[in-house]
């Protein structure tokens, strides 16, 4: 990246806003954030991410009542280096927000909301605000890639996926290590943990049951500890 910019001047945009020589931000939430909240002016430097690996540095060239035009000064592509997907039982309110934020900052490529037997909050689909949380966390951390938020699904569905499945459990005796960077899904249960039936199903599907150590973490803490140890 060619410029050192504060987090407030880093924005995620849809690829359709990007042209050959300029980025056009139409009237809408991002326009109002740039003009009314941040009060940016002509000549101010900004940075855009399209969520698909493209990073654009530019300078505001024109402001009208309908759009902001940013002249592109540098365009770069970042490869998505993460090999980890996080599958986490849906948590309540702020704890789910925390996981979404931190998993995004750590650079996971996908987040799967899980319905397990002991999950209390059971939305039928991903709440729209979760995508906003992920977008804002990516802007704050300068991530060029947005993690995909998968549809709400069951543990059984995740256990059938082909990647290595690493399920964190206080019942496990094998410690979590970072042996390689092959594709893997880190599976975290709800506050009440997985049931015996769920643990048995995981083993039957060939998942690895792993321990984070002698202490029992809350689910949101366990997710971040596991991701950090594995290295996203």
BELCORZI-V853525 format. One record per residue. SS is DSSP state (h for helix, s for strand, l for the rest). PSI is psi in radians with two decimals (none if undefined). BURIAL is I if it has 9 or more other C-alpha atoms within 8 Angstrom, else O. Layout:
# BELCORZI-V853525
SS;PSI;BURIAL + SS;PSI;BURIAL
This chain:
# BELCORZI-V853525
l;2.48;O + l;-0.27;O + l;2.58;O + l;1.84;O + l;2.58;I + l;2.72;O + h;-0.59;I + h;-0.33;O + h;0.34;I + s;2.20;I + s;2.46;I + s;2.35;I + l;2.83;I + l;2.45;O + h;-0.44;O + h;-0.30;O + h;-0.19;I + s;2.17;I + l;-2.96;O + l;-0.65;O + l;-0.23;O + s;2.78;I + s;2.25;I + s;2.05;I + s;1.87;I + s;2.91;O + l;2.22;I + l;-2.90;O + h;-0.76;O + h;-0.70;O + h;-0.84;I + h;-0.62;I + h;-0.78;I + h;-0.73;I + h;-0.82;I + h;-0.66;O + h;-0.94;O + l;-0.31;O + l;0.82;O + l;2.70;O + l;2.93;O + l;2.33;I + l;-0.23;O + l;2.48;O + s;2.45;I + s;2.92;I + s;2.44;I + s;2.55;I + s;2.42;I + l;0.06;I + s;-0.07;I + s;0.34;O + l;-0.14;I + s;2.31;I + s;2.24;I + s;2.15;I + s;2.40;I + s;3.12;I + s;2.37;I + s;2.10;I + s;-0.50;I + s;2.44;O + s;2.21;I + l;3.13;O + l;-0.20;O + l;-0.34;O + s;2.80;I + s;2.26;I + s;2.16;I + s;2.10;I + s;2.23;I + s;2.18;I + s;-0.43;O + s;2.40;O + s;2.26;I + s;2.70;O + s;2.26;O + l;2.31;O + l;2.59;O + l;1.86;O + l;-0.14;O + l;2.49;O + l;0.15;I + s;2.42;I + s;2.43;I + s;2.10;I + s;2.01;I + s;2.35;I + s;2.40;I + l;2.21;I + l;2.95;I + l;2.35;O + h;-1.95;O + h;-0.50;O + h;-0.63;I + h;-0.69;I + h;-0.78;I + h;-0.82;I + h;-0.78;I + h;-0.78;I + h;-0.93;I + h;-0.63;I + h;-0.64;I + h;-0.80;I + h;-0.58;I + h;-0.20;I + l;0.42;I + l;2.69;I + l;-0.37;I + s;2.55;I + s;2.18;I + s;2.00;I + s;2.21;I + s;2.48;I + s;2.00;I + l;3.05;I + l;-0.57;O + l;0.17;I + l;2.31;I + l;-0.88;O + l;2.10;O + l;1.24;O + l;2.46;O + l;-0.37;O + l;2.95;O + l;2.15;I + l;2.40;O + h;-0.56;O + h;-0.41;O + h;-0.68;I + h;-0.60;I + h;-0.74;O + h;-0.79;I + h;-0.76;I + h;-0.80;I + h;-0.63;O + h;-0.66;I + h;-0.70;I + h;-0.76;I + h;-0.67;I + h;-0.17;O + l;0.50;O + l;2.21;I + l;-0.31;I + s;2.35;I + l;2.30;I + l;2.47;I + s;2.37;O + s;1.96;I + s;2.81;I + s;2.69;O + s;2.30;I + s;2.97;I + s;2.82;I + h;-0.69;I + h;-0.71;O + h;-0.76;O + h;-0.67;I + h;-0.34;I + l;-0.05;O + l;2.73;O + l;-0.31;O + l;2.89;O + s;2.35;I + s;2.03;I + s;1.78;I + s;2.15;I + s;2.22;I + l;2.44;I + l;-0.25;I + l;-0.25;O + l;2.65;I + l;-0.29;O + l;2.24;O + s;2.56;I + l;2.24;I + l;3.11;O + l;1.30;O + l;-0.50;O + l;-3.11;O + l;0.63;O + l;2.77;O + l;2.34;O + s;2.66;I + s;2.12;I + s;2.12;I + s;2.12;I + s;2.31;I + l;-3.11;I + l;-3.11;I + l;-0.58;I + l;-0.05;O + l;3.06;O + l;2.62;I + l;2.90;O + h;-0.64;O + h;-0.68;O + h;-0.69;I + h;-0.70;I + h;-0.68;O + h;-0.70;I + h;-0.79;I + h;-0.66;I + h;-0.51;O + l;0.05;O + l;0.23;O + l;2.66;I + s;2.18;I + s;2.12;I + s;2.66;I + s;2.52;I + l;0.14;I + l;-3.01;O + l;-0.20;O + l;2.66;O + l;1.89;O + l;2.69;O + l;2.78;O + h;-0.74;I + h;-0.67;I + h;-0.74;O + h;-0.69;I + h;-0.80;I + h;-0.69;I + h;-0.78;I + h;-0.79;I + h;-0.74;I + h;-0.67;I + h;-0.63;I + h;-0.38;O + l;1.70;O + l;none;I
